[in-house]
Amino acid sequence: MTVQRREIALDTSFPTDRQSSFERELAELTVQTLQLEIGADEIDAIAPLFGEGLGLDSIDALELSLAISRRYGVELKSDDERNGEIFSSLRNLSAHIAASRTC
């Protein structure tokens, strides 16, 4: 018996930094909450939210956490060991919110 292997071509033309619709919504909430002087579409979905990326700080994280809690009913605790990973990018933050909302 011969097994045929099927090759799957990945579409690499879709940029990984492009925002999904939920990421766009979260980017808009971020810009509005933190009164950033950039457009939501300028936030790279995979770039760091802190430091060299968007440049957020711990106060921004607290404000954004409160806004997320109000909007989505997801509590982001300041003492969560995973915060570094959760807040590492818009994509990770949106994935965490989406997963928490389905629980």
ABEGO torsion letter per residue (X at the ends): XBBBBBBBBBBAABBAABBBAAAAAAAAAAAAAAGBABBAAABBAABBABEABAGBBAAAAAAAAAAAAAAAGBBBBAABAAAAAAAABAAAAAAAAAAAAAX
